[in-house]
């Protein structure tokens, strides 16, 4: 199938007939912007107008990243050639079995070490000796190396991503005739990157495009807070936490079942409760106010729950304004319950 100016023509192979009883066996470039197709019966179709670039220059359409090439390669289809042209390429740094380090960027090759037995795609256009400092830079006319690996070599670094217009000058030097704006726009359309999974979408980035998760509607699944041996869920209520669109939130109550003790105003005098799933822990220690029932008289009172970056949570007393003496919160077996429902804090969604 050949696509020209948005129109599709069925090209049947020799010996087979297309929809109109003939097959296309060739073409003629009649002018810079026109192509005439030749049929097996000696007829001609066209001329068909092809797209042109700025000021009548050859058109370059269909930018893509060619995954069959080594490293990062951007190719354009030059309709007036017609051929596919590599206008940007970077192999990254590779090291051969003899310790030679090499990299190709466009038609330039940089080699650290001897120039003997270089892989195809990295050979100099003309014979030359290695520089005295062991670092040689030269031009190659070899075709771009294919495949995702280089035989007998180890990849040391990935290719440098194309940073918006960062590759524009290199592309122009290799035959690209579009504007900076068209280059930047085309990067977004440059082939679909590897990966992708159900529930993801293709997101525009500074380097082209990448797969990203769709925004979640509603929270993630609830996960249990791991309680230590002195606490249990109150009346079989849940004691759980989850991430919900930028917020860590809790539900449930816990009940103390350990030996009698008191919770002080400092973390060192707090009563440990349990541990959160690690990825729900805050990125800085914090204290949040909630309600608990005193162990001595069963009356509700404000308390603090301290959360640490390692995910632990502990009960602390709440010092009322104006109190000069340190207060203590009595913690008694089955008399002390702490509310976690309603406790929450915001966390950057980017950390998920």
C-alpha positions, 0 to 999 in steps of 0.5 A: 500500500502506498500513501501519497497526498492522503490517497491510497493506491493498491499496488499489486505484485507482478503477475497479480491484478489490482482492483482495476485489472492491472498492477503497478510495476514502477514509477517516473519522477516527472517533476519535483512534485509529481510522480507517474505510476507505470502498469504492467500493461504499458499504461501510465497513471497520473501524474500524482501530486506529491507534498512539497516542503518550504519553498518547493523543497523536497517533502519529508513526511512520516517521522518515526523512530526506527526500532530496527536500528542501533540506538536512537534513529529518526528517519524521514520519508523523502517523497522526491527520492523516493527513499527513507533518510536518516536525519538524526541518530545516536548509538550511545557508547559501546565497548568492544571485547578489546576495550575500544569505546566507540559512539556514532552520532549522525555520520561522525564516529568517536573512537577511544582506542585503536582503529583496527577491526572496527564494527561495520557502521563505525569504520572511517570513510578514508584510511587513517591512523589513530590520534596520539591521545587515543581519541579519534573523531572521523566521518563514516559512510557506512550504513547505520548499524542495525539491530538492538545490540552490537556483536561482540560489544557491551553498551555503556550508555544509552543514546542521548534523548532528543531534547525538543529542538536539541536535534534540529540542527543535526537533522538539518545538516543531514537533509531535513528541510522543515521548520523548527516547529515542524521538527518539534511537532513531529517528535511527538508523532515519532513512532510509538515507544515500546511498552504500553499496557491496558489503561495507559495512554500516549503522552507528549514529552520533551523527547517525543512521546511516552506511555503514562497511566490514565488518571485514576478515578477513585482511590487504590485498594485499602491495605491493612496497617500492621498493628503490633502486639499491643493493639487490635482492630476495634470491634472488627472494624478495619484498620487500613490506609490507601492512596487516593488521588494525591491523598493518603487516607485512613479508616477504622479504629484500634483498641489497646490490649497491652499492659497499662501505660501512658502516652506522653507529649514526646515521640520518645514517650509515645505508645507505638501502634503499628506500621504503614505499608512503606509506600504510604509513609510520609516524606517527612515526620508529621503529627495529626490530631484525632480522637481517643478514649482515655483508659482511666475514665473512658472519656473522649479526648484529643490526641496526636498520632505521630507518623514517621518516614519509615511508616511507623505510627504512635499515640501521643498526648495532646498538650492543651494551650495554656498547660504548663505541666506536661500532660499524659494520656492514660492507656489501658487495656480494652478501655483505650480506643483510637480513631483513625477514620478521617486521618489523612494528608496530601502527598505529591501524585508524582511519588506514586 
